[in-house]
Amino acid sequence: MSAPDKPLEEYESVQTWYRGLREQSGIDPTQDRSRLDLLREFCMALDLDPDALVAACLLKKEGRETKISVKGRRSMGERIAEFQSRDASADARERARRGNTIRSFLIHNGILLQSGIQI
């Protein structure tokens, strides 16, 4: 696993996220690059590409259906909370937006996460 090695828009998980934003919210994510910029920053901080972020939250066992890993989801939630609070110069609203953007990405890829930080 490594940081993104191609444009983020080419990853299946990003395409899924974009499709979900369009279908559920009527948002055209290509009109606001800040979401993608935050995802890129998060990927670089964890040295994972977007598809690997999703995979880190899943439990795969041979011969069984893939399901969400409780440990993986918990760990990712902690990493998002750290990422969210990293920018000390940002106000509470901006810090929440940072975390919620990453949660949105994972939620649209089938990984339910809740905010772990109070603002």
Stockholm file with secondary structure:
# STOCKHOLM 1.0

chainA/1-119         MSAPDKPLEEYESVQTWYRGLREQSGIDPTQDRSRLDLLREFCMALDLDPDALVAACLLKKEGRETKISVKGRRSMGERIAEFQSRDASADARERARRGNTIRSFLIHNGILLQSGIQI
#=GR chainA/1-119 SS CCSCCSCGGGSHHHHHHHHHHHHHHCCCGGGCTHHHHHHHHHHHHHTCCHHHHHHTTEECCTTSCCEECHHHHHHHHHHHHHHHHHCTTSCHHHHHHHHHHHHHHHHHTTCCCCCCCCC
#=GC SS_cons         CCSCCSCGGGSHHHHHHHHHHHHHHCCCGGGCTHHHHHHHHHHHHHTCCHHHHHHTTEECCTTSCCEECHHHHHHHHHHHHHHHHHCTTSCHHHHHHHHHHHHHHHHHTTCCCCCCCCC
//
